[in-house]
Amino acid sequence: KAEAQLAYELQAAKIKQRIRNEEIQIEVVERRKQIEVEEQEVRRKEHELRSTVRLPAEAEHYKITRIAEGK
């Protein structure tokens, strides 16, 4: 009976360990996906800033420079 109990406990421990390993793998995948989403958001924000701030500012600078040069 004691051997059967030990075998059962060993099997239960192995199953718990397998489950924990799978949970860790899921956490790793979720974290990687979160990083990918954050990187995409950074690229999107950079593009948005370039379109709404940087390019208009550069155009205004060019316009003012041309006016100042009298052209």
Secondary structure, 3 states (H helix, E strand, C coil): CHHHHHHHHHHHHHHHHHHHHHHHHHHHHHHHHHHHHHHHHHHHHHHHHHHHHHHHHHHHHHHHHHHHCCC
